[in-house]
């Protein structure tokens, strides 16, 4: 789905992401707009996300336990649901 850079408003981005099946389109749209350095880059980010790439790969980072980690294609994205497991393991680890 091609989005013309000049007409890419937040609502246009949300609509494009919804059409692509993104469940959290509103939140993702804000992140994409914040990440883009130019209208052309925003258009490219939207197209990559609408094509099905994980948001974290599109942005180049993932947040895990309050920290940002660089990610790219071929890298497993740390998931929020595993934060609990990491916290439990850290609590059990000898100090």
N, C-alpha and C positions, 0 to 999 in steps of 0.2 A: 504494500500500500504506500503510495507516494504522497507525501504531504508537502505542499509548496511552502518554502521557508518563510515567505513574507506573511502568509496567512496563519502561521502556527501560533495560536493562542493556547492558553492552558485548556480551555474548553474544547478546542479542536484536538488537542493531544489526548484528552480524556476520551473523546468520542472514538478516535482511531484505536486506542488501546482497548476500549470496550468491544469494538467490532472484532478485534483480534482475540477476544476471549480473556483478557486480563481481568482477574477478579478484583484486584485492588487498583484499578485504573487511576483513581484520583490521587492516591498516594504516589504511585509510580510516575504520574505526569509531573508532579512537583519535583521529584528527584531528577527526572530527565531534564527539566527546564533549568534546574540549578547546576547540573553537570555540563550543559552545553555552553561552549564559549562563543558560539555564533549560530545564526539561524540555520546555516547549512549543516553544522554539526548536530543541531537539534533534530533536524529532519532525518539525518542518518541514524541517530540513536533511536528515534521512533520507529523507523523502518526495521532496524535490527530487532527491537523488542516485539513489534507486530509480527515478525517472521518466526517468533517463538524462542529466541535466545533468552536464557535466564536473565532477569533484570541485573543480577550481580555481575554477569559477564558483560552486559552492555555498559554498565557504569564503571566496571573495572575494580570494584571493591565490594566487600560484604562486611556487615557489622556482626560481631560475635562477642558477647559478654562485655559490651560497651566499647569495644575497640574495632577499628577498621582494618581489614586485611585485604591486601591486593589479590585479586583473582583474575584469571583469564581463561579462555577456552582450554579444556584439558585439565583444569583444576577443580577438585571437588569443592563445592560451595558449603561453608559451614552453615548449618541450619539452626534456627532459633530453638527448635524442639530438643536439640542435643545439649543446650546450655545447662539444663537441669542435671544431666548425666555428668557433665564436666564438673559442675559444682559439687556433686556428691563424691566423685572420685577425688577431687582436690581436698575435700574435708576428711577423707579416709587416709590420705597419703601421710606417711610419717614426715615429721618436720625436723 
